[in-house]
Amino acid sequence: MTTTLEHPVTTRPPAPTAAAGVLDLTPQGHGALRPADGHPTPRDVQVPTALIRRHGLRKGDVVEGRCDRPAR
């Protein structure tokens, strides 16, 4: 009996996508980029606390950049 080894399927991570919005902060320091009206949506991009601190971001700042994962 012979065993055939298959090469593992490699998938590429999704390409970075553009993201922009108004920064909204929680009391715990987490952030989300919201549309201009400021209401939460399922497509909000999460902003890590470390990134907020590193760049001195504040609630209401308009932020644009790239995100690693497309919004859900």
PDB file with SEQRES, HELIX, SHEET and CRYST1 records, atoms N, CA, C and O in Angstrom:
SEQRES   1 A   72  MET THR THR THR LEU GLU HIS PRO VAL THR THR ARG PRO          
SEQRES   2 A   72  PRO ALA PRO THR ALA ALA ALA GLY VAL LEU ASP LEU THR          
SEQRES   3 A   72  PRO GLN GLY HIS GLY ALA LEU ARG PRO ALA ASP GLY HIS          
SEQRES   4 A   72  PRO THR PRO ARG ASP VAL GLN VAL PRO THR ALA LEU ILE          
SEQRES   5 A   72  ARG ARG HIS GLY LEU ARG LYS GLY ASP VAL VAL GLU GLY          
SEQRES   6 A   72  ARG CYS ASP ARG PRO ALA ARG                                  
HELIX    1 AA1 THR A   49  HIS A   55  1                                   7    
SHEET    1 AA1 4 VAL A  45  VAL A  47  0                                        
SHEET    2 AA1 4 GLY A  31  ARG A  34 -1                                        
SHEET    3 AA1 4 THR A  17  LEU A  25 -1                                        
SHEET    4 AA1 4 VAL A  62  CYS A  67 -1                                        
CRYST1    1.000    1.000    1.000  90.00  90.00  90.00 P 1           1          
ATOM      1  N   MET A   1       0.839  -1.166   0.000  1.00  0.00           N  
ATOM      2  CA  MET A   1       0.000   0.000   0.000  1.00  0.00           C  
ATOM      3  C   MET A   1       0.895   1.244   0.000  1.00  0.00           C  
ATOM      4  O   MET A   1       1.883   1.308   0.731  1.00  0.00           O  
ATOM      5  N   THR A   2       0.543   2.207  -0.812  1.00  0.00           N  
ATOM      6  CA  THR A   2       1.286   3.458  -0.878  1.00  0.00           C  
ATOM      7  C   THR A   2       0.436   4.612  -0.355  1.00  0.00           C  
ATOM      8  O   THR A   2      -0.784   4.651  -0.517  1.00  0.00           O  
ATOM      9  N   THR A   3       1.132   5.539   0.273  1.00  0.00           N  
ATOM     10  CA  THR A   3       0.463   6.719   0.792  1.00  0.00           C  
ATOM     11  C   THR A   3       0.919   7.919  -0.006  1.00  0.00           C  
ATOM     12  O   THR A   3       2.114   8.147  -0.195  1.00  0.00           O  
ATOM     13  N   THR A   4      -0.032   8.663  -0.459  1.00  0.00           N  
ATOM     14  CA  THR A   4       0.283   9.872  -1.208  1.00  0.00           C  
ATOM     15  C   THR A   4       0.146  11.061  -0.273  1.00  0.00           C  
ATOM     16  O   THR A   4      -0.901  11.270   0.339  1.00  0.00           O  
ATOM     17  N   LEU A   5       1.203  11.825  -0.172  1.00  0.00           N  
ATOM     18  CA  LEU A   5       1.172  13.032   0.658  1.00  0.00           C  
ATOM     19  C   LEU A   5       0.802  14.219  -0.219  1.00  0.00           C  
ATOM     20  O   LEU A   5       1.428  14.478  -1.246  1.00  0.00           O  
ATOM     21  N   GLU A   6      -0.190  14.903   0.197  1.00  0.00           N  
ATOM     22  CA  GLU A   6      -0.604  16.085  -0.555  1.00  0.00           C  
ATOM     23  C   GLU A   6       0.042  17.323   0.050  1.00  0.00           C  
ATOM     24  O   GLU A   6       0.273  17.396   1.257  1.00  0.00           O  
ATOM     25  N   HIS A   7       0.323  18.272  -0.793  1.00  0.00           N  
ATOM     26  CA  HIS A   7       0.865  19.542  -0.314  1.00  0.00           C  
ATOM     27  C   HIS A   7      -0.242  20.296   0.415  1.00  0.00           C  
ATOM     28  O   HIS A   7      -1.384  20.326  -0.045  1.00  0.00           O  
ATOM     29  N   PRO A   8       0.094  20.900   1.542  1.00  0.00           N  
ATOM     30  CA  PRO A   8      -0.941  21.653   2.251  1.00  0.00           C  
ATOM     31  C   PRO A   8      -1.402  22.850   1.424  1.00  0.00           C  
ATOM     32  O   PRO A   8      -0.616  23.499   0.735  1.00  0.00           O  
ATOM     33  N   VAL A   9      -2.660  23.108   1.513  1.00  0.00           N  
ATOM     34  CA  VAL A   9      -3.220  24.248   0.797  1.00  0.00           C  
ATOM     35  C   VAL A   9      -2.850  25.512   1.571  1.00  0.00           C  
ATOM     36  O   VAL A   9      -3.148  25.644   2.758  1.00  0.00           O  
ATOM     37  N   THR A  10      -2.206  26.419   0.884  1.00  0.00           N  
ATOM     38  CA  THR A  10      -1.834  27.676   1.539  1.00  0.00           C  
ATOM     39  C   THR A  10      -2.768  28.764   1.029  1.00  0.00           C  
ATOM     40  O   THR A  10      -3.004  28.893  -0.173  1.00  0.00           O  
ATOM     41  N   THR A  11      -3.276  29.515   1.937  1.00  0.00           N  
ATOM     42  CA  THR A  11      -4.142  30.626   1.563  1.00  0.00           C  
ATOM     43  C   THR A  11      -3.452  31.922   1.944  1.00  0.00           C  
ATOM     44  O   THR A  11      -2.796  32.018   2.981  1.00  0.00           O  
ATOM     45  N   ARG A  12      -3.609  32.883   1.111  1.00  0.00           N  
ATOM     46  CA  ARG A  12      -3.027  34.190   1.391  1.00  0.00           C  
ATOM     47  C   ARG A  12      -3.970  34.963   2.291  1.00  0.00           C  
ATOM     48  O   ARG A  12      -5.190  34.884   2.147  1.00  0.00           O  
ATOM     49  N   PRO A  13      -3.395  35.711   3.219  1.00  0.00           N  
ATOM     50  CA  PRO A  13      -4.276  36.566   4.035  1.00  0.00           C  
ATOM     51  C   PRO A  13      -4.889  37.637   3.148  1.00  0.00           C  
ATOM     52  O   PRO A  13      -4.290  38.027   2.146  1.00  0.00           O  
ATOM     53  N   PRO A  14      -6.061  38.111   3.498  1.00  0.00           N  
ATOM     54  CA  PRO A  14      -6.682  39.150   2.675  1.00  0.00           C  
ATOM     55  C   PRO A  14      -5.808  40.397   2.614  1.00  0.00           C  
ATOM     56  O   PRO A  14      -5.128  40.749   3.579  1.00  0.00           O  
ATOM     57  N   ALA A  15      -5.840  41.042   1.485  1.00  0.00           N  
ATOM     58  CA  ALA A  15      -5.060  42.263   1.304  1.00  0.00           C  
ATOM     59  C   ALA A  15      -5.620  43.367   2.204  1.00  0.00           C  
ATOM     60  O   ALA A  15      -6.825  43.420   2.446  1.00  0.00           O  
ATOM     61  N   PRO A  16      -4.747  44.245   2.696  1.00  0.00           N  
ATOM     62  CA  PRO A  16      -5.251  45.352   3.530  1.00  0.00           C  
ATOM     63  C   PRO A  16      -6.270  46.190   2.759  1.00  0.00           C  
ATOM     64  O   PRO A  16      -6.133  46.402   1.554  1.00  0.00           O  
ATOM     65  N   THR A  17      -7.274  46.651   3.459  1.00  0.00           N  
ATOM     66  CA  THR A  17      -8.302  47.476   2.838  1.00  0.00           C  
ATOM     67  C   THR A  17      -8.296  48.857   3.493  1.00  0.00           C  
ATOM     68  O   THR A  17      -7.853  49.016   4.630  1.00  0.00           O  
ATOM     69  N   ALA A  18      -8.784  49.831   2.770  1.00  0.00           N  
ATOM     70  CA  ALA A  18      -8.851  51.199   3.291  1.00  0.00           C  
ATOM     71  C   ALA A  18      -9.961  51.298   4.330  1.00  0.00           C  
ATOM     72  O   ALA A  18     -11.021  50.690   4.179  1.00  0.00           O  
ATOM     73  N   ALA A  19      -9.713  52.057   5.367  1.00  0.00           N  
ATOM     74  CA  ALA A  19     -10.706  52.280   6.420  1.00  0.00           C  
ATOM     75  C   ALA A  19     -10.645  53.741   6.844  1.00  0.00           C  
ATOM     76  O   ALA A  19      -9.569  54.334   6.919  1.00  0.00           O  
ATOM     77  N   ALA A  20     -11.799  54.304   7.117  1.00  0.00           N  
ATOM     78  CA  ALA A  20     -11.856  55.695   7.571  1.00  0.00           C  
ATOM     79  C   ALA A  20     -13.099  55.870   8.424  1.00  0.00           C  
ATOM     80  O   ALA A  20     -14.094  55.168   8.243  1.00  0.00           O  
ATOM     81  N   GLY A  21     -13.034  56.800   9.344  1.00  0.00           N  
ATOM     82  CA  GLY A  21     -14.190  57.080  10.178  1.00  0.00           C  
ATOM     83  C   GLY A  21     -13.833  57.962  11.347  1.00  0.00           C  
ATOM     84  O   GLY A  21     -12.703  58.430  11.483  1.00  0.00           O  
ATOM     85  N   VAL A  22     -14.823  58.175  12.184  1.00  0.00           N  
ATOM     86  CA  VAL A  22     -14.672  58.986  13.394  1.00  0.00           C  
ATOM     87  C   VAL A  22     -14.401  58.030  14.545  1.00  0.00           C  
ATOM     88  O   VAL A  22     -15.129  57.054  14.728  1.00  0.00           O  
ATOM     89  N   LEU A  23     -13.364  58.304  15.318  1.00  0.00           N  
ATOM     90  CA  LEU A  23     -12.981  57.424  16.418  1.00  0.00           C  
ATOM     91  C   LEU A  23     -13.948  57.567  17.590  1.00  0.00           C  
ATOM     92  O   LEU A  23     -14.213  58.667  18.075  1.00  0.00           O  
ATOM     93  N   ASP A  24     -14.464  56.426  18.027  1.00  0.00           N  
ATOM     94  CA  ASP A  24     -15.318  56.374  19.210  1.00  0.00           C  
ATOM     95  C   ASP A  24     -14.603  55.495  20.221  1.00  0.00           C  
ATOM     96  O   ASP A  24     -14.131  54.412  19.876  1.00  0.00           O  
ATOM     97  N   LEU A  25     -14.516  55.948  21.471  1.00  0.00           N  
ATOM     98  CA  LEU A  25     -13.806  55.208  22.510  1.00  0.00           C  
ATOM     99  C   LEU A  25     -14.766  54.689  23.566  1.00  0.00           C  
ATOM    100  O   LEU A  25     -15.766  55.330  23.888  1.00  0.00           O  
ATOM    101  N   THR A  26     -14.442  53.506  24.103  1.00  0.00           N  
ATOM    102  CA  THR A  26     -15.194  52.957  25.225  1.00  0.00           C  
ATOM    103  C   THR A  26     -14.483  53.371  26.511  1.00  0.00           C  
ATOM    104  O   THR A  26     -13.331  53.801  26.459  1.00  0.00           O  
ATOM    105  N   PRO A  27     -15.138  53.250  27.657  1.00  0.00           N  
ATOM    106  CA  PRO A  27     -14.471  53.582  28.924  1.00  0.00           C  
ATOM    107  C   PRO A  27     -13.231  52.711  29.184  1.00  0.00           C  
ATOM    108  O   PRO A  27     -12.334  53.120  29.922  1.00  0.00           O  
ATOM    109  N   GLN A  28     -13.178  51.523  28.588  1.00  0.00           N  
ATOM    110  CA  GLN A  28     -12.021  50.638  28.766  1.00  0.00           C  
ATOM    111  C   GLN A  28     -10.844  51.025  27.879  1.00  0.00           C  
ATOM    112  O   GLN A  28      -9.758  50.462  28.016  1.00  0.00           O  
ATOM    113  N   GLY A  29     -11.045  51.985  26.963  1.00  0.00           N  
ATOM    114  CA  GLY A  29      -9.956  52.431  26.105  1.00  0.00           C  
ATOM    115  C   GLY A  29      -9.937  51.808  24.726  1.00  0.00           C  
ATOM    116  O   GLY A  29      -9.077  52.148  23.913  1.00  0.00           O  
ATOM    117  N   HIS A  30     -10.864  50.899  24.437  1.00  0.00           N  
ATOM    118  CA  HIS A  30     -10.951  50.320  23.102  1.00  0.00           C  
ATOM    119  C   HIS A  30     -11.567  51.349  22.172  1.00  0.00           C  
ATOM    120  O   HIS A  30     -12.274  52.253  22.617  1.00  0.00           O  
ATOM    121  N   GLY A  31     -11.300  51.211  20.884  1.00  0.00           N  
ATOM    122  CA  GLY A  31     -11.841  52.168  19.940  1.00  0.00           C  
ATOM    123  C   GLY A  31     -12.482  51.500  18.745  1.00  0.00           C  
ATOM    124  O   GLY A  31     -12.236  50.327  18.462  1.00  0.00           O  
ATOM    125  N   ALA A  32     -13.302  52.257  18.050  1.00  0.00           N  
ATOM    126  CA  ALA A  32     -13.930  51.802  16.818  1.00  0.00           C  
ATOM    127  C   ALA A  32     -14.068  52.988  15.884  1.00  0.00           C  
ATOM    128  O   ALA A  32     -14.348  54.106  16.318  1.00  0.00           O  
ATOM    129  N   LEU A  33     -13.869  52.737  14.598  1.00  0.00           N  
ATOM    130  CA  LEU A  33     -14.087  53.778  13.600  1.00  0.00           C  
ATOM    131  C   LEU A  33     -15.537  53.693  13.164  1.00  0.00           C  
ATOM    132  O   LEU A  33     -15.984  52.671  12.645  1.00  0.00           O  
ATOM    133  N   ARG A  34     -16.265  54.779  13.380  1.00  0.00           N  
ATOM    134  CA  ARG A  34     -17.688  54.836  13.066  1.00  0.00           C  
ATOM    135  C   ARG A  34     -17.908  55.757  11.865  1.00  0.00           C  
ATOM    136  O   ARG A  34     -17.054  56.586  11.548  1.00  0.00           O  
ATOM    137  N   PRO A  35     -19.055  55.609  11.198  1.00  0.00           N  
ATOM    138  CA  PRO A  35     -19.370  56.559  10.123  1.00  0.00           C  
ATOM    139  C   PRO A  35     -19.541  57.965  10.697  1.00  0.00           C  
ATOM    140  O   PRO A  35     -19.536  58.144  11.915  1.00  0.00           O  
ATOM    141  N   ALA A  36     -19.690  58.945   9.836  1.00  0.00           N  
ATOM    142  CA  ALA A  36     -19.765  60.347  10.266  1.00  0.00           C  
ATOM    143  C   ALA A  36     -20.899  60.614  11.249  1.00  0.00           C  
ATOM    144  O   ALA A  36     -20.790  61.518  12.078  1.00  0.00           O  
ATOM    145  N   ASP A  37     -21.998  59.837  11.174  1.00  0.00           N  
ATOM    146  CA  ASP A  37     -23.111  60.081  12.100  1.00  0.00           C  
ATOM    147  C   ASP A  37     -22.827  59.538  13.500  1.00  0.00           C  
ATOM    148  O   ASP A  37     -23.559  59.855  14.437  1.00  0.00           O  
ATOM    149  N   GLY A  38     -21.777  58.725  13.660  1.00  0.00           N  
ATOM    150  CA  GLY A  38     -21.349  58.247  14.970  1.00  0.00           C  
ATOM    151  C   GLY A  38     -22.086  57.039  15.507  1.00  0.00           C  
ATOM    152  O   GLY A  38     -21.766  56.562  16.596  1.00  0.00           O  
ATOM    153  N   HIS A  39     -23.070  56.526  14.769  1.00  0.00           N  
ATOM    154  CA  HIS A  39     -23.832  55.370  15.243  1.00  0.00           C  
ATOM    155  C   HIS A  39     -23.093  54.064  14.941  1.00  0.00           C  
ATOM    156  O   HIS A  39     -22.508  53.922  13.868  1.00  0.00           O  
ATOM    157  N   PRO A  40     -23.113  53.114  15.873  1.00  0.00           N  
ATOM    158  CA  PRO A  40     -22.451  51.824  15.646  1.00  0.00           C  
ATOM    159  C   PRO A  40     -23.081  51.058  14.480  1.00  0.00           C  
ATOM    160  O   PRO A  40     -24.299  51.065  14.297  1.00  0.00           O  
ATOM    161  N   THR A  41     -22.231  50.406  13.708  1.00  0.00           N  
ATOM    162  CA  THR A  41     -22.689  49.545  12.605  1.00  0.00           C  
ATOM    163  C   THR A  41     -21.900  48.245  12.653  1.00  0.00           C  
ATOM    164  O   THR A  41     -20.849  48.185  13.291  1.00  0.00           O  
ATOM    165  N   PRO A  42     -22.391  47.203  11.987  1.00  0.00           N  
ATOM    166  CA  PRO A  42     -21.638  45.944  11.947  1.00  0.00           C  
ATOM    167  C   PRO A  42     -20.305  46.062  11.202  1.00  0.00           C  
ATOM    168  O   PRO A  42     -19.428  45.213  11.361  1.00  0.00           O  
ATOM    169  N   ARG A  43     -20.154  47.096  10.402  1.00  0.00           N  
ATOM    170  CA  ARG A  43     -18.925  47.256   9.604  1.00  0.00           C  
ATOM    171  C   ARG A  43     -17.883  48.151  10.280  1.00  0.00           C  
ATOM    172  O   ARG A  43     -16.887  48.504   9.650  1.00  0.00           O  
ATOM    173  N   ASP A  44     -18.088  48.523  11.540  1.00  0.00           N  
ATOM    174  CA  ASP A  44     -17.113  49.346  12.261  1.00  0.00           C  
ATOM    175  C   ASP A  44     -15.776  48.617  12.354  1.00  0.00           C  
ATOM    176  O   ASP A  44     -15.727  47.404  12.556  1.00  0.00           O  
ATOM    177  N   VAL A  45     -14.704  49.369  12.205  1.00  0.00           N  
ATOM    178  CA  VAL A  45     -13.353  48.816  12.310  1.00  0.00           C  
ATOM    179  C   VAL A  45     -12.859  49.040  13.734  1.00  0.00           C  
ATOM    180  O   VAL A  45     -12.913  50.160  14.243  1.00  0.00           O  
ATOM    181  N   GLN A  46     -12.379  47.978  14.378  1.00  0.00           N  
ATOM    182  CA  GLN A  46     -11.878  48.069  15.745  1.00  0.00           C  
ATOM    183  C   GLN A  46     -10.460  48.657  15.739  1.00  0.00           C  
ATOM    184  O   GLN A  46      -9.644  48.323  14.880  1.00  0.00           O  
ATOM    185  N   VAL A  47     -10.183  49.521  16.693  1.00  0.00           N  
ATOM    186  CA  VAL A  47      -8.871  50.156  16.814  1.00  0.00           C  
ATOM    187  C   VAL A  47      -8.265  49.718  18.150  1.00  0.00           C  
ATOM    188  O   VAL A  47      -8.850  49.973  19.203  1.00  0.00           O  
ATOM    189  N   PRO A  48      -7.094  49.059  18.121  1.00  0.00           N  
ATOM    190  CA  PRO A  48      -6.475  48.586  19.357  1.00  0.00           C  
ATOM    191  C   PRO A  48      -6.067  49.737  20.287  1.00  0.00           C  
ATOM    192  O   PRO A  48      -5.698  50.822  19.839  1.00  0.00           O  
ATOM    193  N   THR A  49      -6.146  49.468  21.576  1.00  0.00           N  
ATOM    194  CA  THR A  49      -5.781  50.449  22.596  1.00  0.00           C  
ATOM    195  C   THR A  49      -4.341  50.929  22.417  1.00  0.00           C  
ATOM    196  O   THR A  49      -4.054  52.116  22.571  1.00  0.00           O  
ATOM    197  N   ALA A  50      -3.441  50.006  22.091  1.00  0.00           N  
ATOM    198  CA  ALA A  50      -2.030  50.376  21.909  1.00  0.00           C  
ATOM    199  C   ALA A  50      -1.867  51.402  20.785  1.00  0.00           C  
ATOM    200  O   ALA A  50      -1.058  52.321  20.906  1.00  0.00           O  
ATOM    201  N   LEU A  51      -2.615  51.259  19.709  1.00  0.00           N  
ATOM    202  CA  LEU A  51      -2.534  52.194  18.588  1.00  0.00           C  
ATOM    203  C   LEU A  51      -3.092  53.563  18.991  1.00  0.00           C  
ATOM    204  O   LEU A  51      -2.568  54.599  18.582  1.00  0.00           O  
ATOM    205  N   ILE A  52      -4.144  53.555  19.785  1.00  0.00           N  
ATOM    206  CA  ILE A  52      -4.737  54.809  20.260  1.00  0.00           C  
ATOM    207  C   ILE A  52      -3.736  55.565  21.131  1.00  0.00           C  
ATOM    208  O   ILE A  52      -3.561  56.774  20.982  1.00  0.00           O  
ATOM    209  N   ARG A  53      -3.091  54.853  22.027  1.00  0.00           N  
ATOM    210  CA  ARG A  53      -2.101  55.487  22.915  1.00  0.00           C  
ATOM    211  C   ARG A  53      -0.870  55.957  22.157  1.00  0.00           C  
ATOM    212  O   ARG A  53      -0.373  57.059  22.388  1.00  0.00           O  
ATOM    213  N   ARG A  54      -0.378  55.117  21.249  1.00  0.00           N  
ATOM    214  CA  ARG A  54       0.847  55.435  20.509  1.00  0.00           C  
ATOM    215  C   ARG A  54       0.709  56.732  19.721  1.00  0.00           C  
ATOM    216  O   ARG A  54       1.660  57.508  19.624  1.00  0.00           O  
ATOM    217  N   HIS A  55      -0.471  56.967  19.160  1.00  0.00           N  
ATOM    218  CA  HIS A  55      -0.660  58.144  18.310  1.00  0.00           C  
ATOM    219  C   HIS A  55      -1.423  59.272  19.012  1.00  0.00           C  
ATOM    220  O   HIS A  55      -1.730  60.295  18.401  1.00  0.00           O  
ATOM    221  N   GLY A  56      -1.727  59.075  20.302  1.00  0.00           N  
ATOM    222  CA  GLY A  56      -2.411  60.124  21.057  1.00  0.00           C  
ATOM    223  C   GLY A  56      -3.791  60.447  20.516  1.00  0.00           C  
ATOM    224  O   GLY A  56      -4.207  61.605  20.520  1.00  0.00           O  
ATOM    225  N   LEU A  57      -4.504  59.428  20.049  1.00  0.00           N  
ATOM    226  CA  LEU A  57      -5.821  59.652  19.458  1.00  0.00           C  
ATOM    227  C   LEU A  57      -6.856  59.935  20.548  1.00  0.00           C  
ATOM    228  O   LEU A  57      -6.732  59.464  21.679  1.00  0.00           O  
ATOM    229  N   ARG A  58      -7.871  60.709  20.187  1.00  0.00           N  
ATOM    230  CA  ARG A  58      -8.944  61.055  21.118  1.00  0.00           C  
ATOM    231  C   ARG A  58     -10.287  60.813  20.457  1.00  0.00           C  
ATOM    232  O   ARG A  58     -10.392  60.744  19.232  1.00  0.00           O  
ATOM    233  N   LYS A  59     -11.307  60.686  21.284  1.00  0.00           N  
ATOM    234  CA  LYS A  59     -12.657  60.488  20.783  1.00  0.00           C  
ATOM    235  C   LYS A  59     -13.020  61.641  19.852  1.00  0.00           C  
ATOM    236  O   LYS A  59     -12.800  62.806  20.180  1.00  0.00           O  
ATOM    237  N   GLY A  60     -13.575  61.307  18.690  1.00  0.00           N  
ATOM    238  CA  GLY A  60     -13.978  62.319  17.723  1.00  0.00           C  
ATOM    239  C   GLY A  60     -12.946  62.599  16.651  1.00  0.00           C  
ATOM    240  O   GLY A  60     -13.246  63.292  15.680  1.00  0.00           O  
ATOM    241  N   ASP A  61     -11.719  62.070  16.803  1.00  0.00           N  
ATOM    242  CA  ASP A  61     -10.698  62.253  15.763  1.00  0.00           C  
ATOM    243  C   ASP A  61     -11.129  61.544  14.487  1.00  0.00           C  
ATOM    244  O   ASP A  61     -11.658  60.433  14.531  1.00  0.00           O  
ATOM    245  N   VAL A  62     -10.900  62.193  13.353  1.00  0.00           N  
ATOM    246  CA  VAL A  62     -11.154  61.557  12.064  1.00  0.00           C  
ATOM    247  C   VAL A  62      -9.889  60.798  11.697  1.00  0.00           C  
ATOM    248  O   VAL A  62      -8.801  61.371  11.639  1.00  0.00           O  
ATOM    249  N   VAL A  63     -10.043  59.500  11.449  1.00  0.00           N  
ATOM    250  CA  VAL A  63      -8.904  58.617  11.206  1.00  0.00           C  
ATOM    251  C   VAL A  63      -9.108  57.896   9.885  1.00  0.00           C  
ATOM    252  O   VAL A  63     -10.212  57.453   9.571  1.00  0.00           O  
ATOM    253  N   GLU A  64      -8.035  57.784   9.117  1.00  0.00           N  
ATOM    254  CA  GLU A  64      -8.081  56.948   7.921  1.00  0.00           C  
ATOM    255  C   GLU A  64      -6.786  56.184   7.808  1.00  0.00           C  
ATOM    256  O   GLU A  64      -5.732  56.655   8.234  1.00  0.00           O  
ATOM    257  N   GLY A  65      -6.871  55.017   7.239  1.00  0.00           N  
ATOM    258  CA  GLY A  65      -5.689  54.173   7.099  1.00  0.00           C  
ATOM    259  C   GLY A  65      -6.061  52.842   6.486  1.00  0.00           C  
ATOM    260  O   GLY A  65      -7.059  52.725   5.776  1.00  0.00           O  
ATOM    261  N   ARG A  66      -5.254  51.845   6.767  1.00  0.00           N  
ATOM    262  CA  ARG A  66      -5.503  50.505   6.239  1.00  0.00           C  
ATOM    263  C   ARG A  66      -5.751  49.553   7.397  1.00  0.00           C  
ATOM    264  O   ARG A  66      -5.145  49.668   8.462  1.00  0.00           O  
ATOM    265  N   CYS A  67      -6.651  48.614   7.165  1.00  0.00           N  
ATOM    266  CA  CYS A  67      -6.893  47.588   8.181  1.00  0.00           C  
ATOM    267  C   CYS A  67      -6.517  46.228   7.600  1.00  0.00           C  
ATOM    268  O   CYS A  67      -6.622  46.003   6.395  1.00  0.00           O  
ATOM    269  N   ASP A  68      -6.074  45.325   8.479  1.00  0.00           N  
ATOM    270  CA  ASP A  68      -5.600  44.016   8.034  1.00  0.00           C  
ATOM    271  C   ASP A  68      -6.728  43.150   7.500  1.00  0.00           C  
ATOM    272  O   ASP A  68      -6.560  42.431   6.516  1.00  0.00           O  
ATOM    273  N   ARG A  69      -7.868  43.224   8.152  1.00  0.00           N  
ATOM    274  CA  ARG A  69      -8.988  42.380   7.745  1.00  0.00           C  
ATOM    275  C   ARG A  69     -10.128  43.243   7.218  1.00  0.00           C  
ATOM    276  O   ARG A  69     -10.397  44.326   7.736  1.00  0.00           O  
ATOM    277  N   PRO A  70     -10.788  42.744   6.185  1.00  0.00           N  
ATOM    278  CA  PRO A  70     -11.939  43.519   5.708  1.00  0.00           C  
ATOM    279  C   PRO A  70     -13.016  43.549   6.777  1.00  0.00           C  
ATOM    280  O   PRO A  70     -13.152  42.616   7.568  1.00  0.00           O  
ATOM    281  N   ALA A  71     -13.768  44.620   6.789  1.00  0.00           N  
ATOM    282  CA  ALA A  71     -14.872  44.727   7.752  1.00  0.00           C  
ATOM    283  C   ALA A  71     -15.892  43.642   7.476  1.00  0.00           C  
ATOM    284  O   ALA A  71     -16.133  43.264   6.330  1.00  0.00           O  
ATOM    285  N   ARG A  72     -16.484  43.152   8.552  1.00  0.00           N  
ATOM    286  CA  ARG A  72     -17.455  42.058   8.391  1.00  0.00           C  
ATOM    287  C   ARG A  72     -18.809  42.572   8.046  1.00  0.00           C  
ATOM    288  O   ARG A  72     -19.742  41.787   7.876  1.00  0.00           O  
TER     289      ARG A  72                                                      
END                                                                             
